[in-house]
Amino acid sequence: MRVMAGNRAEANLAEFQRRLLHWFRVSRRDLPWRRTRDAYRVWISEVMLQQTRTAAVLPYYRRFLRAFPSLRALARARGERVLGAWAGLGYYSRARNLQRAARIIVREHRGRFPAALDAALELPGVGEYTARAVLSIAYGAPFAVLDGNVARVVARREAIEGDLRAPARWKKLQAIADRWLAREAPGDWNQAMMELGATLCTPRQPRCGECPVRAGCRAFRLGLADRLPERRARLAPVRLRIAAAVLVDVGGRTLLVRSSSPSSGRLGDADGGLGPIFSRMWHFPAVSANGDSRAELERFLASKFAIRGARWRELAKLRHTVTFREITIEPWLVLVESLPPGTGRAVALERVPRMAVSNASRKIAVAALAARREPFPSTMQGCTCGC
């Protein structure tokens, strides 16, 4: 009896694999990273797709590869240029880790993404999912991936309840994904599982009627597809207020600052301790605000930049979200006769939106540029600089 049950399970798995692979090869979306088995290009796509929608990634993927067509080109590029090509995608540590890893690969692996799992996992920014995805798609290595889409497919097919991200449950899901892997086509199989989760077996309103493998899905059979997986409890949002100063001199230049250390986070640092909020990239002087944002910003500018005479204009408040942080940015346009020397980077304000800056800084720059075109009212207070 056990032999018969085992044979039946193997036959069911084989049929599941056949149906899903056929569906993927016929119905898959035409995405540029699916037209290649080049490990570098696969790796770039997998990193970009982390926490970012496919539609948003497409133009960045093409532009990034035009700028850095090979792993060696990425390794030897200036860091600022890499961040500039990444600007707008967010989570900038991904770009920094990409270049760090590229330099290691050139130095230690002769410019070729390592084919061994252990070696891939030693690279900065490369975790289990990324390593398994690149190795299976580029090299045909027999590794099953597990991301949010795949976990959802597994949980519904097996009717698994509870928080999927709980360590023990995630380990169980990985074991099931390993067991299901179509070893003769691991790259296509992994992409098929992800495609199913992204297009049909979606978090809300799954399209079970169109699913090619619904016959073996326990959640579908039990009427639980809409309820599984269980939704995770969301972190309570952290609300922050930030006051930012767009200093502009008579020549139209502005001042940008940046954290000297990735761990900088102390209020009173040259960047106001807010470098991490601005992705540790060049940004306008800013400070956390608890009360009167202008008063707090004036004190900060006076103590750190010796700016005491200026002409101020309040700009419209901006909303910005970083993971669980809901940030209100209160920007001020501050006209000065000259920028403080040796405290940051002086650039033309018009350049800032095109620089490697965070989305928050770009929003502030656009608002300041629009306000600069309007004359300051004669009743504006606070100017002692003669501008």
C-alpha positions as CSV (number, residue, x, y, z in Angstrom):
1,M,0.0,0.0,0.0
2,R,2.8,2.4,0.8
3,V,4.4,1.7,-2.5
4,M,1.1,2.4,-4.3
5,A,0.6,5.7,-2.3
6,G,4.2,6.7,-3.1
7,N,3.8,6.0,-6.8
8,R,0.6,8.0,-6.8
9,A,2.3,11.0,-5.1
10,E,5.1,10.9,-7.6
11,A,2.6,10.7,-10.5
12,N,0.7,13.7,-9.1
13,L,3.9,15.7,-8.6
14,A,5.0,14.9,-12.2
15,E,1.6,16.0,-13.5
16,F,1.8,19.2,-11.4
17,Q,5.3,20.0,-12.8
18,R,4.2,19.2,-16.4
19,R,1.1,21.4,-16.3
20,L,2.9,24.4,-14.6
21,L,5.9,24.3,-16.9
22,H,3.7,24.1,-20.0
23,W,1.6,27.1,-18.7
24,F,4.7,29.1,-18.1
25,R,6.3,28.5,-21.4
26,V,3.0,29.4,-23.2
27,S,1.7,32.2,-21.0
28,R,4.8,33.9,-19.3
29,R,5.2,37.6,-19.5
30,D,7.9,38.7,-22.0
31,L,10.4,40.3,-19.6
32,P,14.0,41.2,-20.7
33,W,15.7,39.2,-18.1
34,R,13.9,36.1,-19.3
35,R,15.7,36.4,-22.6
36,T,19.1,35.6,-21.2
37,R,21.0,33.1,-19.1
38,D,23.8,35.5,-18.5
39,A,24.4,35.4,-14.7
40,Y,25.2,39.1,-14.5
41,R,22.0,40.2,-16.1
42,V,19.9,37.7,-14.1
43,W,21.6,38.9,-10.9
44,I,20.8,42.5,-11.7
45,S,17.2,41.7,-12.3
46,E,16.8,39.7,-9.1
47,V,18.3,42.5,-7.0
48,M,16.2,45.2,-8.6
49,L,13.0,43.1,-8.2
50,Q,13.5,42.9,-4.4
51,Q,10.6,44.9,-2.8
52,T,10.0,46.6,-6.2
53,R,7.2,46.0,-8.7
54,T,8.1,44.6,-12.1
55,A,6.6,47.5,-14.0
56,A,8.8,50.0,-12.0
57,V,11.9,47.9,-12.6
58,L,11.7,47.6,-16.4
59,P,13.1,51.1,-17.4
60,Y,15.8,51.0,-14.7
61,Y,16.9,47.5,-15.7
62,R,17.4,48.6,-19.3
63,R,19.1,51.9,-18.4
64,F,21.4,50.3,-15.8
65,L,22.6,47.7,-18.3
66,R,23.3,50.4,-20.9
67,A,25.4,52.2,-18.4
68,F,27.1,49.0,-17.0
69,P,26.9,46.3,-19.8
70,S,29.2,43.9,-18.0
71,L,30.1,42.9,-14.5
72,R,33.6,44.4,-14.9
73,A,32.1,47.7,-16.1
74,L,30.0,47.8,-12.9
75,A,33.1,47.0,-10.8
76,R,35.2,49.7,-12.1
77,A,32.6,52.5,-12.2
78,R,32.5,55.4,-9.8
79,G,30.2,54.8,-6.9
80,E,28.4,58.0,-7.5
81,R,27.6,57.0,-11.1
82,V,26.2,53.7,-9.9
83,L,23.9,55.4,-7.5
84,G,22.9,57.8,-10.2
85,A,21.7,55.0,-12.4
86,W,19.8,53.5,-9.5
87,A,18.3,56.8,-8.4
88,G,14.5,56.5,-8.0
89,L,14.4,52.7,-7.3
90,G,15.0,53.2,-3.6
91,Y,16.7,50.9,-1.1
92,Y,20.1,52.2,-2.2
93,S,22.0,49.7,-0.2
94,R,21.1,47.3,-3.0
95,A,23.1,49.3,-5.5
96,R,26.0,49.7,-3.0
97,N,26.1,46.0,-2.4
98,L,25.9,45.2,-6.1
99,Q,29.1,47.2,-6.8
100,R,30.9,45.8,-3.7
101,A,30.0,42.3,-4.8
102,A,31.0,43.0,-8.4
103,R,34.5,44.1,-7.3
104,I,34.8,40.9,-5.2
105,I,33.8,38.8,-8.1
106,V,36.4,40.4,-10.4
107,R,39.1,40.1,-7.7
108,E,38.3,36.5,-6.5
109,H,36.2,34.8,-9.2
110,R,37.8,36.1,-12.4
111,G,34.8,38.3,-13.2
112,R,32.2,35.4,-13.2
113,F,29.3,35.2,-10.8
114,P,30.3,32.1,-8.7
115,A,28.5,28.9,-9.5
116,A,28.8,27.4,-6.0
117,L,26.1,28.3,-3.5
118,D,28.4,28.8,-0.6
119,A,30.6,31.2,-2.6
120,A,27.5,33.1,-3.9
121,L,26.2,33.5,-0.3
122,E,29.5,35.2,0.7
123,L,28.8,38.1,-1.6
124,P,27.5,41.4,-0.1
125,G,23.7,41.6,-0.5
126,V,23.3,38.0,-1.7
127,G,21.0,35.9,0.4
128,E,19.5,32.5,0.0
129,Y,16.8,33.6,-2.4
130,T,19.1,35.6,-4.7
131,A,21.8,33.0,-4.8
132,R,19.3,30.2,-5.6
133,A,17.6,32.3,-8.3
134,V,20.8,33.2,-10.1
135,L,22.3,29.8,-9.9
136,S,19.2,28.0,-11.1
137,I,18.3,30.4,-13.9
138,A,21.9,31.1,-15.2
139,Y,23.6,27.8,-14.5
140,G,20.7,25.2,-14.3
141,A,21.7,24.4,-10.7
142,P,19.1,22.3,-8.8
143,F,18.1,24.9,-6.2
144,A,14.4,25.9,-5.4
145,V,13.7,29.5,-4.6
146,L,11.4,30.7,-1.9
147,D,10.1,34.3,-2.0
148,G,6.7,35.8,-1.1
149,N,5.1,34.7,-4.3
150,V,6.4,31.1,-4.1
151,A,5.5,30.9,-0.4
152,R,1.9,31.9,-1.2
153,V,1.6,29.2,-3.9
154,V,3.0,26.6,-1.5
155,A,0.8,27.7,1.4
156,R,-2.4,27.5,-0.7
157,R,-1.6,24.3,-2.4
158,E,-0.9,22.7,1.0
159,A,-3.5,24.7,3.0
160,I,-0.8,25.9,5.4
161,E,-2.1,28.3,8.1
162,G,-0.2,30.8,10.2
163,D,2.4,33.4,9.7
164,L,4.5,32.2,6.7
165,R,7.5,34.3,7.8
166,A,7.8,32.5,11.2
167,P,11.2,30.8,11.0
168,A,9.9,27.2,11.5
169,R,7.1,27.7,9.0
170,W,9.4,29.3,6.4
171,K,11.8,26.3,6.8
172,K,8.9,24.0,6.1
173,L,7.9,25.9,3.0
174,Q,11.5,25.8,1.7
175,A,11.5,22.0,2.2
176,I,8.3,21.6,0.2
177,A,9.6,23.9,-2.5
178,D,12.8,21.8,-2.6
179,R,10.7,18.6,-3.0
180,W,8.6,20.1,-5.8
181,L,11.6,21.3,-7.9
182,A,11.6,20.1,-11.5
183,R,15.3,19.2,-11.6
184,E,15.4,18.9,-15.3
185,A,14.5,22.6,-15.7
186,P,15.2,24.3,-12.3
187,G,15.4,27.8,-13.8
188,D,12.1,27.6,-15.7
189,W,10.5,25.9,-12.7
190,N,11.5,28.7,-10.3
191,Q,10.3,31.4,-12.7
192,A,7.0,29.5,-13.2
193,M,6.3,29.3,-9.5
194,M,7.1,33.0,-9.1
195,E,5.0,33.9,-12.2
196,L,2.0,31.9,-10.9
197,G,2.2,33.8,-7.6
198,A,2.6,37.2,-9.3
199,T,-0.1,36.9,-11.9
200,L,-2.8,34.3,-10.8
201,C,-2.2,33.2,-7.2
202,T,-2.2,36.8,-6.0
203,P,-2.5,38.0,-2.4
204,R,-6.0,39.2,-2.9
205,Q,-8.7,37.9,-5.2
206,P,-6.7,34.9,-6.6
207,R,-7.8,34.0,-10.1
208,C,-8.3,30.3,-9.3
209,G,-10.5,29.7,-12.4
210,E,-7.5,30.4,-14.6
211,C,-4.9,28.5,-12.6
212,P,-3.4,25.6,-14.6
213,V,-2.7,23.5,-11.4
214,R,-5.8,24.2,-9.3
215,A,-6.9,20.6,-9.4
216,G,-4.2,19.7,-6.7
217,C,-4.7,22.8,-4.6
218,R,-6.1,22.1,-1.2
219,A,-7.0,25.7,-0.5
220,F,-9.1,25.8,-3.7
221,R,-10.8,22.5,-2.9
222,L,-11.6,23.7,0.7
223,G,-12.7,27.2,-0.4
224,L,-9.9,28.8,1.6
225,A,-7.9,30.5,-1.3
226,D,-9.1,34.0,-0.3
227,R,-8.2,33.4,3.4
228,L,-4.7,31.8,2.9
229,P,-2.1,32.7,3.7
230,E,-3.1,34.6,6.8
231,R,-2.2,38.2,6.7
232,R,0.7,39.3,8.9
233,A,0.1,41.9,11.6
234,R,1.4,45.2,10.3
235,L,3.9,47.2,12.2
236,A,2.4,50.4,13.6
237,P,3.7,53.3,11.5
238,V,6.3,55.6,13.0
239,R,5.5,59.2,12.2
240,L,8.3,61.7,11.8
241,R,8.6,65.4,11.1
242,I,11.6,66.7,9.3
243,A,12.5,70.3,8.6
244,A,14.8,70.8,5.6
245,A,16.7,73.9,4.5
246,V,17.3,74.6,0.8
247,L,20.1,77.1,1.1
248,V,20.5,79.1,-2.1
249,D,23.2,81.7,-2.7
250,V,23.2,84.6,-5.2
251,G,24.6,82.4,-7.9
252,G,21.8,79.8,-7.6
253,R,23.9,77.2,-5.8
254,T,22.7,75.1,-3.0
255,L,24.4,73.1,-0.2
256,L,24.1,69.3,0.1
257,V,25.5,67.3,3.1
258,R,26.0,63.6,3.7
259,S,26.7,61.3,6.7
260,S,30.3,60.5,7.1
261,S,29.4,57.1,8.5
262,P,26.7,54.6,7.5
263,S,25.8,54.3,11.2
264,S,25.5,58.0,11.7
265,G,22.3,58.8,13.4
266,R,23.0,61.2,16.2
267,L,21.2,64.5,16.2
268,G,23.8,67.2,15.9
269,D,25.8,65.5,13.2
270,A,26.5,67.7,10.2
271,D,23.6,66.1,8.4
272,G,21.2,66.5,11.4
273,G,21.5,62.8,12.1
274,L,19.1,62.0,9.3
275,G,21.4,60.5,6.8
276,P,19.7,57.1,6.9
277,I,16.3,58.7,6.1
278,F,17.9,60.1,3.0
279,S,19.5,56.8,2.0
280,R,22.9,58.0,3.2
281,M,23.2,60.1,0.0
282,W,23.7,63.8,-0.6
283,H,20.8,65.7,0.8
284,F,19.7,69.2,2.0
285,P,20.6,70.1,5.6
286,A,17.7,68.8,7.8
287,V,16.8,68.2,11.4
288,S,14.1,66.3,13.2
289,A,11.3,68.7,14.2
290,N,9.1,68.5,17.3
291,G,7.9,72.0,17.6
292,D,8.3,75.1,15.4
293,S,10.2,73.7,12.4
294,R,11.6,77.0,11.4
295,A,12.9,77.8,14.8
296,E,14.5,74.4,15.1
297,L,16.0,74.7,11.7
298,E,17.4,78.2,12.4
299,R,19.1,76.9,15.5
300,F,20.6,74.0,13.6
301,L,21.9,76.2,10.8
302,A,23.3,78.7,13.2
303,S,25.2,76.1,15.3
304,K,26.5,73.9,12.4
305,F,26.9,76.4,9.5
306,A,27.1,79.8,11.3
307,I,24.1,81.0,9.2
308,R,22.2,83.7,11.0
309,G,21.1,86.1,8.4
310,A,18.9,84.8,5.6
311,R,15.7,85.2,3.8
312,W,13.2,82.5,4.4
313,R,10.2,81.1,2.5
314,E,8.1,78.2,3.7
315,L,7.4,75.6,1.0
316,A,4.5,73.2,0.9
317,K,4.7,70.2,3.2
318,L,5.7,66.9,1.5
319,R,4.7,63.4,2.4
320,H,7.3,60.6,2.2
321,T,7.2,57.0,3.2
322,V,10.2,54.8,4.0
323,T,9.1,51.2,5.0
324,F,7.1,51.7,8.2
325,R,8.1,55.4,8.6
326,E,5.5,58.0,7.6
327,I,7.5,61.2,7.2
328,T,6.2,64.8,6.9
329,I,8.9,67.0,5.4
330,E,8.6,70.7,6.0
331,P,11.0,72.4,3.6
332,W,12.2,76.0,3.6
333,L,13.8,78.0,0.9
334,V,16.6,80.0,2.5
335,L,18.3,82.7,0.5
336,V,21.9,83.5,1.6
337,E,24.6,85.7,0.2
338,S,27.1,82.8,0.2
339,L,27.1,79.2,1.2
340,P,29.2,78.1,4.2
341,P,32.6,76.8,3.0
342,G,33.9,73.4,3.7
343,T,30.7,72.0,5.1
344,G,29.3,69.9,2.3
345,R,28.9,70.0,-1.5
346,A,27.9,73.2,-3.4
347,V,26.0,72.5,-6.6
348,A,23.5,74.3,-8.8
349,L,20.0,73.8,-7.5
350,E,18.8,72.9,-11.0
351,R,21.2,69.9,-11.0
352,V,19.8,68.3,-7.8
353,P,16.8,66.4,-9.4
354,R,19.2,64.8,-11.8
355,M,21.8,63.8,-9.2
356,A,22.1,60.5,-7.3
357,V,19.8,61.6,-4.5
358,S,17.0,60.0,-2.7
359,N,13.4,60.5,-3.7
360,A,12.8,62.7,-0.7
361,S,15.6,65.0,-1.7
362,R,14.4,65.1,-5.3
363,K,10.9,66.1,-4.1
364,I,12.4,68.9,-2.0
365,A,14.5,70.2,-4.9
366,V,11.5,70.3,-7.3
367,A,9.5,72.3,-4.7
368,A,12.3,74.7,-4.2
369,L,12.9,75.2,-7.9
370,A,9.2,76.1,-8.4
371,A,9.2,78.5,-5.5
372,R,12.4,80.3,-6.7
373,R,10.6,81.4,-9.8
374,E,8.2,83.5,-7.7
375,P,9.3,86.8,-6.2
376,F,9.7,87.0,-2.4
377,P,7.1,89.3,-0.8
378,S,8.5,92.6,0.4
379,T,7.2,91.8,3.9
380,M,9.4,88.7,4.3
381,Q,11.3,88.9,7.6
382,G,14.7,87.7,8.6
383,C,17.1,89.0,5.8
384,T,20.3,90.6,7.0
385,C,22.5,89.4,4.1
386,G,21.7,92.1,1.6
387,C,20.3,89.7,-1.0
